[in-house]
Amino acid sequence: MGIFNDNFKHGQAQFTVNTEGFAWVNLSDVIKENGHKTLTVQKVFIMLPKKGKSKGKEKPVLVADNHLIYIPDHCLADVKKILANDEYINAINEGHCGFQTSEYEDTKYDNGICYSGQFVDI
C-alpha cells in the first residue's frame, strides 16, 4: 500500500458486535444495577449529539453487557486512541478488553458521586 492508503483509512474500526436492540444507559445505571465490576468491552465509538446541551460535542460510548453506555468525557482520548489502532480493535473483538468501573467524589455535583472507569486487559 502507498502512503495515502496506509494513513487515510476511513471506517477502519471494524467491530464484530451487532448492537441492534441494545438499550442506551448511563454508566451510573450499570454500576447501580451490578456494582463495580469489569465490563467486557464489545465496541467503542464516538457520537455527536444533535440536540441538548451536548449538541455537536464528541461523546464517548462503550458497548458492553448488551448496552450502549455513555462514559465520561475524560475517556474520550482513550476511545480515540482505541479507534485509531487495529490491534486494540482486534483485542476487543477477541474479548480481551475490559472497562473497570470506579467512582470518585466531585463537589461540583449535587450528590458528589461521579462514575468512571479505565480500560484494562482481561
C-alpha positions in Angstrom: 0.0 0.0 0.0 1.0 3.6 -0.6 1.4 6.4 1.9 -2.3 7.6 1.5 -3.8 4.1 1.7 -1.9 3.5 4.9 -2.6 6.8 6.5 -6.2 7.7 5.5 -8.2 4.6 6.2 -11.8 5.7 6.5 -14.0 3.3 8.5 -11.1 1.3 9.8 -12.8 0.5 13.1 -14.5 -2.9 12.4 -16.1 -4.3 15.4 -17.9 -7.7 15.2 -20.8 -7.0 17.6 -24.3 -6.2 16.3 -25.7 -3.5 18.6 -29.3 -3.6 17.2 -31.8 -3.5 20.0 -29.2 -2.6 22.7 -30.5 -0.1 25.3 -28.9 3.2 25.9 -27.8 3.7 29.6 -25.6 5.8 31.8 -22.6 4.3 33.4 -24.1 5.1 36.8 -27.1 2.9 35.9 -24.9 -0.1 35.1 -22.9 0.4 38.4 -26.0 0.8 40.5 -27.5 -2.4 39.0 -24.4 -4.6 39.0 -21.9 -3.0 41.4 -18.4 -2.3 40.4 -17.1 -4.9 38.1 -15.0 -5.2 35.0 -17.3 -4.9 31.9 -16.2 -6.9 28.8 -15.9 -4.2 26.1 -17.7 -5.2 22.8 -17.2 -1.9 21.0 -16.4 1.8 21.5 -17.4 4.7 19.4 -17.9 8.5 19.4 -21.2 10.1 18.9 -22.1 13.7 18.2 -25.4 14.6 19.8 -27.7 16.7 17.6 -29.6 18.4 20.4 -29.4 19.4 24.1 -26.5 21.0 25.9 -24.0 18.5 24.4 -25.0 19.3 20.8 -22.1 18.9 18.5 -19.7 17.8 21.3 -18.0 14.5 20.9 -19.2 12.0 23.5 -17.5 8.6 24.1 -19.7 5.5 24.1 -18.9 2.0 25.3 -20.8 -1.2 24.3 -20.8 -3.9 27.0 -23.4 -6.3 28.5 -25.8 -5.6 25.6 -25.9 -1.9 26.5 -24.8 1.3 24.8 -23.2 3.0 27.7 -22.4 6.7 27.9 -19.0 7.0 29.6 -17.4 10.2 31.0 -16.0 12.8 28.7 -12.5 12.3 30.1 -12.5 8.9 28.5 -12.7 10.5 25.0 -9.0 10.5 24.4 -8.8 6.8 25.3 -11.7 5.9 22.9 -10.0 7.9 20.1 -6.7 6.0 20.7 -8.6 2.7 20.6 -10.3 3.6 17.3 -7.0 4.5 15.7 -5.4 1.2 16.5 -6.3 -2.0 14.7 -4.5 -4.1 17.4 -6.8 -2.6 20.1 -9.9 -3.2 17.9 -8.8 -6.8 17.4 -8.3 -7.3 21.1 -11.8 -6.0 21.7 -13.3 -8.3 19.1 -11.4 -11.2 20.8 -12.8 -10.4 24.2 -9.5 -9.2 25.7 -10.5 -5.7 26.7 -12.4 -4.7 29.8 -13.6 -1.5 31.4 -13.1 -1.5 35.2 -15.6 0.8 36.8 -14.9 3.2 39.6 -16.3 6.2 41.4 -15.0 9.3 42.9 -16.2 12.4 44.7 -16.7 15.8 43.0 -18.1 18.7 44.9 -19.3 20.3 41.6 -22.3 18.0 41.6 -25.2 17.8 44.0 -24.7 14.2 45.2 -20.9 14.5 44.9 -20.5 11.0 43.5 -19.3 10.5 39.9 -18.7 7.3 38.0 -15.8 6.5 35.7 -13.5 3.6 34.8 -10.5 2.6 32.8 -9.7 0.2 30.0 -7.9 -2.9 31.2 -6.7 -6.3 29.9 -8.9 -9.3 30.6 
